[in-house]
């Protein structure tokens, strides 16, 4: 997948969450909660020749995913020591899995009030479905 298509998929996922905005960070598209808390950043050949994104991750997720699938996941520079996860987008991508990882990233940094909004939305969808 080329970087333009990957950005568009990732953008649609990120912007679906409450009070998210996009702005450049270190020359790449990045998504923030309430214009403060970074939760996802695109990485188009940033420090290597790969297309990927970096995201906040829940405790233990980085280690588990990198160990189980190093062809798809990695420990990103700068933020990897804080548990952030790198996800390659230049391999076959499971966009449902990416959406779940982005949701986890959002949950890791968003205020409880905003997390409650997405929980309420999920309950509403389950009841309607």
N, C-alpha and C positions, 0 to 999 in steps of 0.2 A: 504494500500500500504506500502511495506517495505521501509526503508530509502534509500536503494541502488537504487531502481527503481525511487523513488521520486527525488533523486539527479540527476539521468540521465535525467529525463524530464526537471527539472529546469535548468540544465546545458545547454541543447540544446536551450532552450528559451533564456537564458542570453547571450550565445555566438553568437547568431544571430545578435546582435547589433554591430554597428561599434566601433572598438577600445576598445573592452572589453577583459579583461583577468581575469583569475581565479587564486586565491592563497588562502591559509588558513588564516583565521583570527579568533583568539581565539579558535583554534582547529577545526574549521568548514570550509567547502568550502565557499568561498565568491567571489563575482564578482565586479570588479572595472572598471570604465571608465578611460582609459589612465593610468592605474596602480596607480591612486590616489584616485578617488572619489568612495567610496563604495556605491553601490545601492541595492544589494541583498546579504543576508547571510543566509545560511542554519542553521537550529537549530534542531539537532537530540537529543531530550531529554535534551535540554539546559535549566536548571532551572525547569524542570518538566518532565513528562513522555510522552510528545507529540512530534510528528514529525511535523515540521513547517518550514517556512522561514519568515524572517523579511525583509521589503523593504522600501525604501523611498516612500513617498506618496504625492500626490498633496494636497494642503490645503483643509481641511474639509473631506477628504476621510476616514481617520482613524475613526473619530467620527461617520460618517454615516454608514460605513460598520460594525463596532463593535456593534453599536446599533441595526442595522437591522438583523444581523446574528452572534450573539456571539458564536454559535457553530462552526463557520467557521473562524472568525476573532477575533483578540485580540490586546491589546496595549502591545507591547513587553517591557521588562525591558531595562533600559539604554537609549534606543533611542525613546521610546514611547512618551516622553515629547516633542520631536522635531517633532511629527506628523507621525513617522514611523508606519507602519502597520505590524501586525503579521498575517500570513495565515496558518491555520492548513492543513497538508497534510495527516493526518491519519483519514480523513473522506472522503466520496466520493468527488472527485476533478473535477471541471470543468476546464480543462487545457486551454481552450480558454479564460476563465476569468483570469486564472493565467497569461497567456501571455499578456493580456491587463494590468493587474496590474504591471507586470514587465516592460512593455513599459512605463507606467506612472512613474515608479521609475527611469528608465533611463532618461526620459525627465526632471525629477525633479533635476537631478544632472549633466547631460551632458552639455558641452558647446553648445551654439546656433548653431555653425557650424555642429556639429554632429547631433543635432536634425533636422537640415535642410536636412541632408542626409537621415534620415528615413522618413521625410515628402516627399521628392522627390521620394523615393522608393515606398511609398504608392500611390502617384499620378500615377506613372508609372504602377503599378499593376492595378489600377482602370481603366486606359486607355486601357491597354492590355486585361483586363477581360471583 
